[in-house]
Amino acid sequence: MRYAAAIVMVACTATAYGRPGDKLMNRPYADLKLWHLGFSVGMHFQDLKFTHNGLVTPDGQQWVAEVPGYDPGFCVNVLADLRLHQYFNLRVSPGMYFGSKRVEMLDYNQTPGALTIHETQDIKSAYVVVPFDLKISGNRLRDTRPYVTAGVMATFDVSKKKSEYLMFNSADVFLTCGLGCDFYLPFFKLNPEIKFCFGLTDILRHKRPDLDDNPEMIKVTESLSKVKQNMIVLTFYFE
């Protein structure tokens, strides 16, 4: 009887772990660690949302601003991940975002057929970022596991400022949400992730004493009630 029971136990164990010829899962215990480290590299796109106040200058001009296109920027982060639950992880990933955006400013009330009056400004940025994310994962499907994230991200622009038509505050805070998928490789996890970031503060610098003697430049700032920024970030995590 003891030999028969041992045979049954071995057979049940073999059934539980799979049939002969089944491929074993990569890194089956990776998600059981209390915490782990990693890093990420990726790209991002910056945008600005302008709120105009409809100001008309004494000479009849009404200035509007927009970002006509998007240029990709580069980002690199380090990662610390804390396991809270089978499906929940708390993640912090400080890093640097390097990017730029081009703003076009034009007179909305220009006479039809007249020469277009417009100005452009190239804005370069180097953000120190500190994102905090709650990662909510689904069930693992062999070597893949989808997830979504929600969180906040603090940013501080350390690039050198110079007097321009528009100047912006260095600090901002974003609400973020994203989705991605864990791919379990033999030696590490690869996680492609897309994240949408929505700025919460008005970053426009309204008080411009540097332009007190330059009414031709200050009129663009005076035409805006507020400016908020948004980002789309595509990253690849290695954990």
Buried (B, 14 or more C-beta within 10 A) or exposed (E): EEEEEEEEEEEEEEEEEEEEEEEEEBBEEBBEEEEBEBBBEBBBBBBBEBEBEEBEBEEEBBBBBBBEEBEBBEBEBEBEBBBEEEEEBBBBBBBEBBBBBBBBBBBEEBEEEEEEEEBEBEBEBBBBBBBBBBBBBEEBEEBEBBBBBEBBBBBEBEBEEEEBBBBBBBEBEBEBBBBBBBBBEEEBBEBBBBBBBBBEBBBBBEEBEBBEEEEEBBBBBBBBEBBBBBBBBBBBBBB
